[in-house]
């Protein structure tokens, strides 16, 4: 008996680059991009669910799930919708590739709260949001480090900057 709801999960862009991927079923995905235009279809006898988010920079981000053939497609679809509502909350100021890259760690963390080895852990939007850790900074510059480490990093950064300077 297979308990997995999901055999494959990925986040892809409109250039068919895989931004993040979890392949629990070791599936051959050589022709997957042909199916991305459909919201719900069959892919090699498995339910394929695709949700899209258009970005401000004219790209599309695809969230792809290939479900186990014995899983409840309605449950998986509702869980994916809950997951994406939380993704929309992360990207509250609009979707763009730059913002997606900035918040990539939050997407990975949310995905890990959503899926564990192909098993959907949470299909409720509110409960999934509660599980999502908050971060208090928007870039690496906002991470708090002790004084000695910060001093060492600043010296290393200045040293590297000076070593690549063309004004010698």
QUISULGI-V164821 format. One line per field, one symbol per residue. phi: phi as a letter, one per 30 degrees, with the letter a starting at -180 (. if undefined). A space follows every 10 residues. Layout:
# QUISULGI-V164821
phi=???
This chain:
# QUISULGI-V164821
phi=.cdddbcaba cbcdciddda bbcdchddcd cdddcddcdb acbhicdccb cbbdcdchcb ccccbcdddc dddddddddd ddeddddddd cecjdbdddd ddcedddddd ddddbbhicd dbcceddddd dddcccbcad dcddbddddd dddddddddd dddcdccd
